[in-house]
């Protein structure tokens, strides 16, 4: 079990570093789905590892990080054609 916890922590670290690097270098938008998914996955992995070791400050930081990632994913989810049109009427209904 300890090996699994350590692996999750390292995978979380890699995911967070990848998201940060790709966003900082302009390869991804900080609000992109991919960036937020990597942030979420990374934060969960590190949270599990930190909690297992009783490291509560990094646990708390990463729980907050995961919550922010979820909020961003919800705010920036792909819109449907009805939402994009802004009037709630499908193009077929307008014709």
PyMOL commands that set and color helices and strands:
alter all, ss='L'
color gray80, all
select helices_A, chain A and resi 2-24+33-52+56-75+81-85+91-94
alter helices_A, ss='H'
color red, helices_A
deselect
rebuild
show_as cartoon
